[in-house]
């Protein structure tokens, strides 16, 4: 049975939403959002089969597919997304969500959100417009009059002045106006439903969006997102639009989509359990942290962890990606990490200590010398880190691993030999604790925490080790 057949077989199972995540940590953000709203979601690394959906995961009322669209070229996105969108279209859920990063980092050449919109518009044709929702107040992401802002430390920064996103190594954000940024990626017409248009009674809001659709005839409608009240209003508009026709509504956005839908649903009795589920998490004796992030937040987390006794081991990235040096570098790195773990220490493997680490320039030069692009670093390095992680988990008998870096984590996870994840606890905003499913005994039940570079407090690694 192929993936489309699996989707059709899943129809009528009561699944309320399905999604594709354009990076791995972003996919777990949605898993967390659905979990917090009281749903029972599962995240697959590949499109699920009917046997999986009707068998081991029959309990799931929502599912996602973790992808790596954020690091792909438009041609690669065409090959990857179209068949997956066709699969999700047949899954029987009223809403299909293309999940993007809440900082909208993308470009015409890498992770083009515009390209994803074009494919989705073609596959899910027949709808009046594609809703676009980027803000997530819960995570400190806000869209106001079309301008996007993100929390950095204890301050909220406009995206083009954000200390991390404005200097992203692959897709730096030099534009805070989301419609302007999107216009560089697609010819589809996009318009804004701003914060004032979302204010007031729902009847007034409905009249405004109907006028917008009538007068502007947009392909895409971007919604401002500033607070929970108006986020719930957006959720109501999307649910009402989804109910208009039998085919699914295609939505693009961050995990704000799920918070919008869950917020409105819990307020109106749709969700079965609207409680915030933050189950206690036991401590583990040793934690392996694998970081492909160069964020200043992760930089502080690495420094705090090593100060607290974690063994900090630098990954020689410029050697790992060179075939003539990779074997020796891999053996040395594996041996050093193995010895520390077997001695009872937690370990941090890190490719860069922060945004100013000289290893970043060394990696770019090594990639260039091999005819590779800077954006290929996640794929090449992620595969190496994943192979190392798997070996250490099996040899040291680890039960919990933390992976830092949204662009790297998907490739790491794919090397681990797991095929699905469920959320166990909302450990911290944007970094849930998940349980892995695998056909291999050593990896089945492995606990994973996957976090983006900007997520978590300075002592987050210690918190994951000690539980709560």
N, C-alpha and C positions, 0 to 999 in steps of 0.2 A: 504494500500500500504506500503511495507517495504522500508527500506532505500536504498537498491539497485535499486528498481523500481524508487524511487525518483531521484536517480542519473541519470538513463537512461532517465527519463522524462526531466531532465535538459539539456541533451545533445542538442547541436545545438542552445542554447540560447546565444551564443557568450561569454560565460565565459572563461576567459583567463588562470586562475590559480585557483586551490583550494589547501587547506593545512590543516594539523593537527599540532597544537602547543603542545609541550610536557610540557608546563606550561602556566599559564594564562597570565602573563605579557608578556611573549614571544609571545603569540598569538596576543596581541594588538600591539606589535612591528611591526609585519607583516601588521596588519590593517593600522598602521600609514604609513608604507613604500608604500603600495599600494595607500593609500589616497594621499600621497605626489606626486606620479607619475601621478596623474590625474584620477585614476580609482575610481569606486564606490563599495567598498567592504563591506561585512557584516560578522560578526563573530558570530557563533552559539555555544551554550554551549552543544548541542547534535546534532548529524547528522540531517540535515533539511529534512523535508518532501517535496514531490512534490508540495503540496498545498502552503507551505511557499515560495518555490523558484519561483513558477509561479504566486503567488498572491501578498502578501504584499511586497516581496523582489524581484519582477520581475525586478526592476531597477538595481540590483546588477550585476556587470560584473566579480566579483570574490567573493569567500566565503571561510571561514575557520571554523574549528571545534576546540574549545578550549579543551585541555585535560590536564592530569596530569601525563603523561608518565615519566617525569623526577624523580618522586618520587616512581616509581613502580619497583617491582622485575621483572626479566625476564619472569617468569610464568604469572605474572599479565599483562605484556606487550603483551604477546602472546594472551591472552584472549581479551584485549582491542583493540590492533592495527589491528589484522588481519581483523575483520569484518569492521572496519572503512576504512582501505585501500581498501577493496573490494568496499565499497560504493563510495569512491573518484575516484576509477578507472573508474567507470561507469558514472561519472559526466560530461564527454564530454570536459573537459579542457585538453589542450595539455601537461600541466605540473602539477604534483602533488608533493607538497612540504611537507616533514616531518621537521617541524621547531624545531630546538634545540637552546639552549642558546648560545649566542655569546662568552661565556667563556668556552664552551665545557665541563662543569662540569658534570661528569658521572662516573660510575664505573661498574665493571662486575656484581655487585649485585643490583645496584640502578640506574635507568634511563639509562640503557646500550644502547648507540648509536649503538654499534655493533649488538645487538639483533634487534633493529629497522631496521638496514640495511639488516639483514638476512631475516626478514619477508617481507620487501619491495622487496627484490631481488626475492623472491618466488612469491609474488602476481603480481608484474609488470615484470615478466620474458619476455625475448625476446629482451631486450635492451643490448647494448654492455657493458655499465658500469653505475654506480651510481655516479653522480657528488656530491662532498662534498665541500661546501663553508662555512667557519666559520667566516672569517673576515668581519667587517663592518666599514670602515673608518669613516662614518658619526657618529658612536657611539664610536669611539676611540678603535676599535678592529682590530688588524692587524695580518696577518699570513705571515711570511717571511722565506723562505727556510724550510717550515714545522713547524717552531717554532711559537708559538702563544703569542701575547702580548695584554695587556689591560690597558687602562688609569686608573690611580688611582690618583685622585686629579689633579695636574698639571703635573704629570709625567707618562710616559709609562713604565709599568713593564712587565717583562717576567712572564708568567702565574704562574710558580712555585715559584715566588718571589713576587707575588701580595699580598698586605696586607689583602685582603678579601678572594679571591678565594683559596689561599694556605691554608687558615684556615677555609674553608667552613665546617659547623658543620656536614654535611652528606656526601658530596662528595668533600673532599679537593683535590685540583689539585697540585700534587707533580711532575708533568711531563709537560713540555712545548712543547715537540715534539708530535704533534697530531697523527702522524702515530704510534709512540711507544705506546701512551696512548690507541689508538683504538685497537691495536694488542692484548691488554689484554682482550678485550671484544668480539672478533670474530676471526674466522679462515679465513674469506674472505680476499682476497689479495687486499691491498690498496697501491697505488703509488702516487707520488707527481708530479704535474705540477707546477714548481716553477716560481718565478717572472721573471727570465731570459727567460724561455720558453714562457712566455706570452708577451714578448716585441717584438716590430717590427710590420711589416705589417701583416694583417690578414691571407694572404696566407701562410706566413712563420709560423705563429702560428698554422694554420690548419695542416701543414705538420708535425710539432713537435708532436701534440697530436695524429695524425694518426700513427706516428712511435712509440710513447709510447704505444698505444693500441695494435699495431702489435707485438712489441717486449716483452712487459711485460704481456699482457693478464690479466689486472686487473679486479677485481669486482668493485672497488671503485677508483675514481680519486679525490684526494684532490687538490684544487686550492689555491695557494697563493693569498692573498688580501692585497694590501698595499696602493693603490691609486685609484681614480675614473677611470682613463684611463684604467688601466688593469682590473678593475672590470667590465667595460663595455665590454671588450674583452671576459671575462668569460661569461657574459650574452649573447653575440652573439653566442659563442660556444654551450651554452645550448639550445638556440632557434633553432639553426641549427640542433642539435642532435634530438630535439623534432620533427622537421619537417620530419625526415627520415622515420618514421613509424606512422601508425594511432593510435596505442595505446599510452597512456600517458607516458611521461618521469618521472621517480621517482627521486627526488632530495632530498638530506639531507643538511641542513645548517641553518644558522641564517637568520635574516631578510636581510642579505647581498645578499641573492638570489633575493629578490624582488628589491633591489637597483641595482643589476647587470642587471636584466631584464628590469627594468624601465629606467635605464640610457641608455642602448642601444636602447630601443624602442623609448624614447623621442628624441634621436639624429637622429632617422631615420623615424620619423613621425608615429610611431605605437600608441603612447599614444594620447588620445584625448585632454589632457590638462596637460602639463608637468610643470605647475606652482607649486610652493611650497605654499600650501594652509594653511595659518596661520590666520584664521578668528579671529576677536576680540572676547574676552570672557568676559561676564559680571561678575561683582562681585556678591557674595552671602553674606547674613548676617551672616551665620554660616556654618562652615565646620566641618565634622566629618572625622578624620584621624584614620585608623585602621592599625596598624603596627605589622606584624609578622616577621619583618626583624631584624637581628642582625648585619647589616653592619655598619662600621664606618661612611659611608656617611649618612645613616639614623639616626645614633646617633647624628650627628651634626644638622641635620634637626629638630629632636625632641627638642634639646636644644634651637635652634633659635626660634622655634615656641612657646615654653613655655615662653621664655624670652619676646616674642612679645604679650603675653596675652592668648595664648591657655591654656586650662586646661589640664595638663598632668596627665593621670590616668594609673597607672601600672596595667596590667592584671595579676592576681594571677594564673599563668599557672599551677603550681604544684597542686593547689586546683581544678581547672576546670577539670582536667583529672582524678580526683579521684571521683568515683560515690558518696561516702559518704559525700564529701565536695562540690561537684559541684553546687548543688542547692543553698546553702547559698552564695557561692562566686559569682554566676551568679546574684543573686538578689541584692547583695551589689553593684556590678559593674554597673549594669543597673541603679540603683537608683542614684548613684553618677554622672554618665554620663548624665542621663536625667535631673537632677537638673541644671547642668552646661549649657546644651543646651537650656533649657527653660528660663534660666536667660540671654540668649543672647550671651553666650560665645562659641567659637569654642573649639573642644575637640580632644585630641590625646590619643587614647587607644593604649598602646604599651606593647608587651610581653617581650621585652628586650631593655635596653637603649643603647646597643652596644655589641661588641664581647667579652668584659670582664665582662659583667653583670653576677653575680652569679646565676641569675634565670635560665640560660642555663643549668648549672650543676644540679640544682634542678629539672628541667624538665626531664633531662635524667634519673636521679635516680628514679623519680616518674614513668616514662615509664617502666624502667627496673623492678621495683617492681610489675608492672602489666603484665609482660611478653611481653611487646611491644618493638619495635626497636626504635632507635633514629630517623630513617627516617619516623616513623609513626607520629611524632609530627605535621607535616603539616596537615595531615588528621584530627587528633583528635582536634588540636587547631583551625584549620581553620573552622571546623564545628561549634565550639562554638562561635568564633568571628563572623561568618556569621549570626548566630541566633541573637546575640546581635545587630549587625549592622541593621538587618532588623527591629527589634523591635524599635530601636532608630529612624530610618528613618520614620517609620509609626507614632510613637507617637509624635515626635518633628516636623514632617512636613518638613524634610530636602530635598533639591533639588540637593545637590552635596556631594559626598563622595570620599575620596582618600584612596586607599588601597596600602600599601607598603609591598613588599616581594613576590618574584616570586613563591616560593613553597607554600605559604599560600593563595595567592589571588584567585586561582582557586576554592578552597573549600569554601572560603568566598562568592564568586560570586554565586556559586551553591545554597547557602542557601538564596540568596536574592530574589528568585522567578522570575528571569529574564531568557529569553531564547535566546537573541541575543543582539549584540552591533553594532553600527555604529560609525565611527570616525567623530567628529565635528570640531576639530582643532588640528594641530600639536603643542601642547602647549610647549613641550620641547622634545629634542631627547630622544626617548625611553619611553615617558610618555604622550601619547595623551589623549585629553579629548574626552570621548565617551558618547553616548546617549544609554540608555538601552531600550529594548523592553520587555514588560511584559503583561500578561493577567490581572494583578491587577492594578487598577487605581493609587494607591499610589506609585507604583514602575515604571509604564510605563513613560518613559521620564526622569527617574533619570539620572543625570550626574555622570559619574564615571571616575576617573583618577587612572590608575593602573600602578604602577612603581616597577621596580626591586630595590633591596637594594642599588645598586650603582648609581642609576639614579638621576639627578637633582642637582641643586645648594643648598647651605646651607639654603637659605630662600625660598625654593621651596614650602613648605606648605602655606606660606603667599601669594605666587604668585597665587596658585590655589584658595585661598580664594578671593583675590582681582581681579582676572582676569587681563585683559590688554586692 
